Amino acid sequence: MYNVDINAVKTYLLGLQEQICTALQELDGGAQFIADEWQREAGGGGISRVLAGGTVIEKGGVNFSHVMGDSMPASATAHRPELAGRSFQAMGVSLVIHPRNPYVPTSHANVRFFVAEKEGEDPVWWFGGGYDLTPYYGNQEDCQHWHATAKAACDPFGEALYPRLKNWCDEYFYLPHREEARGVGGLFFDDLNDPDFDTAFAIMQSIGSSYLKAYGPIIERRKDTPYGERQRDFQLHRRGRYVEFNLVYDRGTLFGLQTGGRTESILMSLPSEVRWSYDYQIAEDSEEANLGRDFLPAQDWLPAQDWLPAQDWLPAQDGLK
């Protein structure tokens, strides 16, 4: 039976965008997010909120969009060909934060909802989302905290959910042409529509609302770490890998471009500065080499099962679970 509450999803997503922007502004202590409301000619619109040139955040974007169209794009039907030709509604919050200090990881998060409809047939709906961490100089404590928070968000829905979404994230955020992961992973899910709308929506909310608990303490611990030109150069080169993934493999980027989305909002995830050098190499015994050797390979970050995340780092606002 078709029993979904689109307005409840939209209300949650708008509240989540506001909560995240408010918290990140406080962490930065300098710059403010600017809000850019926009309309899409083919239907729908959104609010893009961007912070640039901050004390801690070099560039960050937190985007809300609610768009609709007459037919599903190829990126959305690649794994569900039976949905080709259906009209759709899609809404979500997507964000990427690029810190200035190379010892603070980049983070990405996304929570989204789709409804695909066709006359004479039951609508098909699903949730998707997750978050992942991309360090430049890996830190065991940060990785364990990130994954412990992710696990805590999944645990109310059964012990099988975290390893399932963790493995999915490891597989998704991988660059085949580089033969390496984009970062240390986190959570990723798509096509979530069982056992029912209320449960699937609750899973999406639990994951979306845990992002700040996962990322905030990491920023606070690393934002004042001293660094020099060598660390900055490495960060800019590693950002190049981030850009490669987003422009070549990321489903969200492809979906936005294929549906005639707003280019500025779609590409706001890209860093303001990035660097490529021909045949770029790092010394095998360097601090930079630790990333590829010890952190990028997929692994179990919580072997002891006794890591507790900072559950009370940010209290939930009214209306946010």
C-alpha positions in Angstrom: 0.0 0.0 0.0 1.3 3.5 -0.9 1.5 5.3 2.4 4.3 7.9 2.5 4.5 11.3 4.0 6.4 13.5 1.7 5.8 16.6 3.7 7.3 15.0 6.8 10.5 14.1 4.9 10.8 17.6 3.5 10.3 19.2 6.9 13.0 16.9 8.4 15.5 17.7 5.6 15.0 21.5 5.9 15.5 21.3 9.6 18.6 19.1 9.2 20.2 21.6 6.8 19.6 24.4 9.2 21.0 22.4 12.2 24.2 21.5 10.3 24.8 25.0 9.0 24.4 26.5 12.4 26.7 24.0 14.1 29.4 24.4 11.4 29.3 28.2 11.6 30.0 27.9 15.3 32.9 25.5 14.8 34.4 27.8 12.2 34.1 30.9 14.3 34.4 33.3 11.4 32.6 33.0 8.1 28.9 32.5 7.7 26.9 30.4 5.3 25.2 32.4 2.5 21.8 31.1 1.4 20.9 31.0 -2.3 17.3 30.0 -3.0 16.7 28.8 -6.6 14.0 27.4 -8.8 14.3 24.7 -11.5 12.6 25.4 -14.8 11.6 21.7 -15.2 10.0 21.7 -11.7 11.1 22.2 -8.1 14.0 24.1 -6.6 16.1 24.3 -3.5 18.3 26.2 -1.1 22.1 26.1 -1.5 24.1 27.3 1.5 27.8 27.9 1.0 30.6 29.0 3.3 33.9 30.1 1.8 37.1 31.5 3.2 36.4 30.5 6.8 38.9 30.2 9.6 38.5 26.4 9.8 36.4 25.7 6.7 38.0 26.7 3.4 34.9 25.8 1.5 31.7 24.1 2.5 28.3 23.6 0.9 25.1 22.2 2.4 22.4 21.9 -0.3 18.7 21.1 0.0 16.8 20.3 -3.2 13.3 19.1 -4.1 13.0 18.5 -7.8 10.6 16.6 -10.1 10.4 15.5 -13.7 8.5 13.5 -16.3 11.1 10.7 -16.6 13.8 9.2 -14.5 17.4 9.9 -15.7 19.8 7.1 -16.7 21.8 7.4 -13.5 18.7 6.6 -11.4 17.6 3.6 -13.6 20.9 2.0 -14.2 20.2 -0.5 -11.4 16.4 -0.3 -11.7 15.6 -0.5 -15.4 12.0 -1.2 -14.7 11.6 2.4 -13.5 12.5 3.9 -16.9 9.8 6.2 -18.1 8.3 7.0 -14.8 7.9 10.5 -13.5 9.7 11.3 -10.3 10.1 13.5 -7.2 13.5 13.6 -5.5 14.5 15.5 -2.4 17.5 15.5 -0.2 20.3 17.3 1.7 23.8 16.9 0.4 27.0 18.4 1.9 30.7 18.5 1.5 33.1 20.2 3.9 36.7 21.0 2.8 38.7 22.2 5.9 41.7 24.5 5.5 44.0 22.5 7.8 45.3 19.3 6.1 45.0 17.5 9.5 41.2 17.9 9.4 39.6 15.4 7.1 37.1 16.4 4.4 33.6 15.0 5.0 30.6 14.3 2.9 27.0 13.4 3.9 23.8 12.9 2.0 20.3 11.8 2.8 17.6 11.6 0.1 14.2 10.4 -0.8 12.8 9.3 -4.2 9.3 8.6 -5.5 8.8 7.2 -9.0 5.3 7.1 -10.4 3.5 5.8 -13.5 -0.2 5.9 -14.3 -2.0 2.7 -13.5 0.8 1.4 -11.3 1.7 1.7 -7.6 4.3 4.4 -6.9 7.8 3.1 -6.0 9.7 5.0 -3.3 13.0 4.6 -1.5 15.5 6.4 0.7 19.3 6.7 0.3 22.2 8.4 1.9 25.1 8.0 4.3 28.4 9.8 5.1 32.1 9.2 4.5 35.4 10.7 5.8 38.4 11.6 3.6 41.5 12.3 5.7 44.8 13.5 4.3 46.8 12.6 7.4 45.0 9.6 8.9 44.4 9.4 12.7 43.3 6.2 14.4 41.2 8.0 17.0 39.3 10.0 14.4 38.5 6.9 12.3 37.3 4.9 15.3 35.1 7.8 16.6 33.7 8.3 13.1 32.7 4.6 12.7 31.6 4.2 16.3 29.1 7.1 15.8 28.0 5.5 12.5 27.4 2.2 14.2 25.5 3.8 17.1 23.1 5.4 14.5 22.5 1.9 13.0 22.3 -0.2 16.1 18.6 0.6 17.0 17.7 -1.2 13.7 19.6 -4.4 14.3 23.2 -5.5 14.5 23.4 -6.4 10.8 22.7 -2.8 9.5 26.1 -1.2 10.3 28.3 -3.8 8.7 26.0 -3.9 5.7 26.1 -0.1 5.1 29.8 0.1 6.1 30.7 -2.5 3.4 28.5 -0.8 0.9 30.3 2.5 1.5 33.7 0.8 1.1 32.6 -0.5 -2.2 31.0 2.6 -3.5 33.7 5.2 -2.6 36.4 3.5 -4.6 38.4 4.8 -7.5 39.1 1.9 -9.9 41.5 3.9 -12.1 43.6 4.7 -9.0 43.0 1.3 -7.3 42.3 3.0 -4.0 39.5 4.1 -1.7 38.5 7.8 -1.5 38.8 7.7 2.2 38.1 5.6 5.3 34.4 5.1 4.6 31.4 5.3 6.8 27.9 4.5 5.7 26.2 4.3 2.3 22.8 3.0 1.3 20.3 3.2 -1.5 17.0 1.7 -2.5 15.9 1.4 1.1 12.1 0.8 1.2 11.6 -2.0 3.7 10.1 -3.1 5.9 7.8 0.0 5.7 8.0 3.7 5.2 8.1 4.6 8.9 11.1 2.3 9.6 13.0 3.3 6.5 12.4 7.0 7.3 13.6 6.5 10.8 16.8 4.9 9.6 17.4 7.8 7.3 16.8 10.3 10.1 19.1 8.4 12.5 22.0 8.5 10.1 21.4 12.1 8.9 21.2 13.4 12.5 24.3 11.6 13.6 26.6 13.4 11.1 27.4 16.3 13.4 28.2 13.9 16.3 30.6 12.1 14.0 32.3 15.1 12.5 32.2 17.9 15.1 34.6 16.4 17.6 37.1 15.6 14.8 37.2 19.2 13.7 37.6 20.4 17.3 40.6 18.0 17.9 42.5 18.8 14.7 41.7 22.4 13.6 44.7 23.9 15.5 47.3 21.3 14.5 50.4 23.1 13.0 51.1 22.4 9.4 53.4 23.8 6.6 53.7 24.0 2.8 54.5 20.2 2.5 51.2 19.2 4.2 49.3 21.8 2.2 50.7 20.5 -1.1 49.8 16.9 -0.2 46.3 18.0 0.7 45.8 19.7 -2.6 47.0 16.7 -4.5 44.7 14.4 -2.6 41.8 16.7 -3.3 42.4 15.9 -6.9 41.4 12.3 -6.2 38.2 13.6 -4.6 37.4 15.6 -7.6 38.0 12.7 -9.9 35.5 10.6 -8.0 32.8 13.2 -7.9 33.0 14.0 -11.6 33.4 10.5 -12.9 31.6 8.1 -10.5 29.3 9.9 -8.1 25.6 9.0 -8.8 24.4 12.3 -7.2 26.5 14.4 -9.5 25.4 12.4 -12.6 21.7 12.5 -11.5 21.8 16.3 -11.1 23.5 16.9 -14.5 21.3 14.4 -16.3 18.1 16.0 -15.0 19.1 19.5 -15.9 19.9 20.4 -12.3 21.4 23.7 -11.2 25.1 23.4 -12.0 26.3 25.7 -9.3 24.6 23.6 -6.6 25.7 20.3 -8.1 29.3 21.3 -8.3 29.5 23.1 -5.0 31.1 19.9 -3.6 34.3 20.7 -5.4 37.1 22.3 -3.4 38.2 25.9 -4.2 41.9 24.8 -4.6 43.2 21.5 -6.0 46.4 20.4 -7.6 47.4 17.7 -10.2 51.1 17.0 -11.0 52.2 14.6 -13.7 53.4 11.3 -12.1 53.0 12.7 -8.6 54.9 10.5 -6.1 55.5 10.5 -2.4 58.3 9.0 -0.4 57.6 5.5 0.9 58.9 6.3 4.4 57.1 9.7 4.7 54.2 10.8 6.9 52.1 11.1 3.7 52.7 7.4 2.8 50.8 6.4 6.0 47.5 7.3 4.4 47.6 4.8 1.5 49.3 2.1 3.6 47.4 2.2 6.9 44.1 4.0 6.3 42.7 3.7 2.8 42.5 -0.1 2.6 39.1 -1.2 3.8 39.2 -2.5 7.4 37.3 -3.0 10.6 37.7 0.2 12.6 35.9 -1.2 15.6 37.5 -4.5 16.4 37.2 -4.1 20.2 33.5 -3.3 20.0 34.0 -1.0 23.0 34.4 2.4 21.3 31.7 4.8 22.4 30.9 7.9 20.2 30.4 11.4 21.6 26.6 10.9 21.8 26.0 14.3 23.5 28.3 16.4 21.5 25.3 18.3 20.0 21.8 18.0 21.4 19.1 17.3 18.9 16.9 20.3 18.0 13.2 20.2 18.2 11.8 18.2 15.3 15.1 16.4 14.6 15.5 12.8 15.9 
